[in-house]
């Protein structure tokens, strides 16, 4: 699709509004900002959505009738590429994703053992929402740290100490998954566990080893800059749960 100057104006406004307010855009706000009728804005956003520049979803209208949903739009990577602002879009998407994961992890310390298992399942269920290998890695890292915090506080403390001693991003990330694999194998031998250590079903242990393998597959698809980003995110995770 060839973009007209008018369409570019709409897309640029939507992109700026989304980055500034950190929330999806409604066509009425676009109409007010650009001085067009709400129907003109609605038709334009609908067409741009059909062309892949915007993704649409429904959300409850906080100011309107209870239960009523409104149609909102979010910029897509295609929009960012068309404006030459792909890196800016990726950065904002990363910040939003990181905040979402850390908010979930903040609950960990106050949860019971069973509730922690539920949180691990909820974090794992977020994986399909991740956009790109870096976000997938971050989601899996949250799962790993939640798992480790649930089954071995001593292992968590040791991980924190060792991470602080390492400067290379790849070493930090490998240490995390190595620790998880070690705990998994240890949990296959219940007699070797300290008294009071919760035992997880074997299927959950198998799930963890599969997620570790998936993590390294994603990790192989990103560059050193993204490795550094994830290493810093590991610091954030450990700060939240320790």
C-alpha positions in Angstrom: 0.0 0.0 0.0 1.3 3.4 -1.0 0.9 5.9 1.9 -0.4 9.3 1.1 0.8 12.3 3.1 -2.5 12.4 4.9 -2.2 8.8 5.9 1.4 9.4 7.1 0.1 12.3 9.2 -2.5 10.0 10.9 0.1 7.4 11.5 2.7 9.8 12.9 0.1 11.3 15.3 -1.0 7.8 16.5 2.6 6.7 17.0 3.5 9.9 19.0 0.3 9.7 21.1 0.9 6.0 21.9 4.5 6.6 23.0 3.6 9.7 25.0 0.6 8.3 26.9 1.6 4.6 27.0 -1.9 3.4 26.1 -3.9 2.4 22.9 -5.4 5.2 20.8 -9.1 5.8 20.2 -10.3 7.4 17.0 -12.1 10.2 18.8 -8.8 11.6 20.2 -7.2 11.3 16.7 -10.1 13.3 15.3 -9.8 16.1 17.9 -6.0 16.3 17.4 -6.2 16.5 13.6 -9.3 18.5 13.3 -11.4 16.0 11.4 -14.8 14.4 12.1 -14.8 11.3 14.2 -16.2 9.3 11.3 -13.3 10.4 9.0 -10.9 9.3 11.8 -12.7 6.1 12.3 -12.7 5.2 8.6 -9.0 6.1 8.3 -7.9 4.0 11.3 -10.0 1.1 10.2 -8.3 1.1 6.7 -4.8 1.5 8.2 -5.6 -1.4 10.5 -6.7 -3.6 7.6 -3.3 -2.8 5.9 -1.4 -3.9 9.0 -0.2 -0.5 10.3 -2.4 -0.7 13.4 -3.6 -3.5 15.5 -7.1 -3.2 17.0 -8.7 -4.5 20.2 -11.6 -3.8 22.4 -11.4 -2.4 26.0 -14.0 -1.3 28.5 -15.1 2.4 28.3 -14.1 3.7 31.7 -16.1 6.9 31.3 -19.1 5.6 29.5 -21.8 3.0 30.2 -20.7 0.2 32.4 -19.8 -2.9 30.3 -19.6 -1.0 27.0 -16.4 -1.7 25.0 -14.6 0.7 22.7 -12.3 0.0 19.8 -8.7 1.1 20.3 -5.6 0.9 18.1 -2.0 0.2 18.8 0.9 0.9 16.3 2.5 -2.2 14.8 6.1 -2.8 13.8 5.0 -2.1 10.2 3.9 1.4 11.1 7.2 2.0 12.9 9.2 0.8 9.8 7.1 3.1 7.5 8.0 6.1 9.6 11.7 5.1 10.0 11.2 4.8 13.8 11.4 1.0 14.3 14.1 1.2 17.0 12.0 3.7 19.0 9.0 1.4 18.8 11.0 -1.6 19.9 12.3 0.3 22.9 8.9 1.3 24.1 7.5 -2.2 23.6 10.4 -3.6 25.6 9.8 -1.2 28.5 6.1 -2.0 28.6 6.9 -5.8 28.5 9.5 -5.5 31.2 7.1 -3.6 33.5 4.4 -6.2 33.0 6.7 -9.0 34.0 8.2 -7.2 37.0 4.7 -6.3 38.2 3.8 -10.0 38.2 7.1 -10.9 39.9 6.5 -8.4 42.8 3.7 -10.7 44.0 6.0 -13.6 44.5 7.2 -13.0 48.0 3.7 -12.8 49.5 2.4 -15.9 47.8 1.9 -19.4 49.3 3.7 -22.4 47.7 0.6 -23.3 45.7 0.0 -19.7 44.6 3.6 -19.6 43.4 3.0 -22.6 41.2 0.0 -20.7 39.8 2.1 -17.6 39.1 4.7 -19.8 37.3 1.8 -21.1 35.1 0.6 -17.5 34.5 4.0 -16.4 33.5 4.4 -19.3 31.1 1.1 -18.5 29.6 2.3 -15.0 28.7 4.9 -16.4 26.3 2.7 -16.3 23.2 2.2 -12.6 23.8 5.9 -11.9 23.5 7.0 -10.1 20.4 10.4 -11.3 19.2 13.1 -13.4 20.8 14.2 -10.8 23.3 10.8 -10.6 24.9 10.5 -14.4 24.8 13.8 -14.7 26.7 12.6 -12.1 29.3 9.4 -14.0 29.8 11.2 -17.3 30.3 13.7 -15.6 32.7 10.8 -14.5 34.8 9.6 -18.1 34.9 13.0 -19.4 35.8 13.5 -17.0 38.7 9.9 -17.6 40.0 10.6 -21.3 39.9 14.0 -21.0 41.7 12.5 -18.7 44.3 9.8 -21.3 44.9 11.9 -24.4 45.3 15.3 -23.2 46.6 15.8 -19.9 48.5 19.4 -20.9 49.1 19.9 -21.4 45.4 18.4 -18.0 44.8 20.8 -16.3 47.2 23.7 -18.1 45.6 22.6 -17.1 42.1 22.4 -13.4 43.2 25.9 -13.6 44.7 27.4 -15.2 41.6 25.6 -12.9 39.1 27.1 -9.9 40.9 30.6 -11.3 40.3 30.1 -11.7 36.5 30.5 -8.9 34.0 29.8 -10.6 30.7 26.1 -10.8 29.8 26.3 -14.3 28.3 27.9 -15.6 31.5 25.0 -14.2 33.6 22.4 -15.7 31.4 24.1 -19.1 31.2 24.4 -19.1 35.0 20.7 -18.6 35.4 19.8 -21.6 33.1 22.6 -23.7 34.6 21.2 -23.1 38.0 17.7 -24.1 36.9 19.0 -27.3 35.3 20.8 -28.2 38.4 17.8 -27.7 40.6 15.7 -29.7 38.2 18.0 -32.7 38.4 18.2 -32.4 42.1 14.4 -32.5 42.4 14.4 -35.8 40.5 16.1 -37.2 43.7 13.7 -36.4 46.6 15.9 -38.1 49.2 18.7 -35.6 48.5 16.5 -32.6 49.1 16.7 -30.7 52.4 13.8 -31.2 54.8 10.9 -29.0 54.0 11.8 -28.4 50.4 8.7 -28.5 48.2 8.7 -31.2 45.6 7.2 -30.4 42.2 5.6 -33.0 39.9 7.9 -34.6 37.4 5.9 -33.1 34.5 6.8 -29.6 35.9 10.4 -30.5 36.0 10.2 -31.7 32.4 8.5 -28.5 31.5 11.4 -26.5 33.0 14.1 -28.4 31.0 12.0 -27.8 27.8 11.8 -24.1 28.6 15.5 -23.9 29.1 16.1 -25.4 25.7 13.6 -23.0 24.2 15.3 -20.1 26.0 18.7 -20.9 24.4 17.1 -21.2 21.0 15.7 -17.7 21.4 19.0 -16.5 22.8 20.8 -17.7 19.7 18.7 -15.3 17.6 19.7 -12.0 19.3 22.8 -9.9 19.2 25.1 -8.7 22.0 23.1 -5.5 22.6 20.0 -7.6 23.4 22.2 -9.9 25.6 23.1 -6.9 27.7 19.5 -5.8 27.9 18.5 -9.3 29.3 21.5 -9.3 31.7 20.2 -6.0 33.2 16.7 -7.4 33.3 18.1 -10.4 35.3 19.4 -7.9 37.9 15.9 -6.3 38.0 14.2 -9.7 38.5 16.6 -10.7 41.4 16.1 -7.3 43.0 12.4 -7.8 43.0 12.3 -11.3 44.5 15.2 -11.3 46.8 
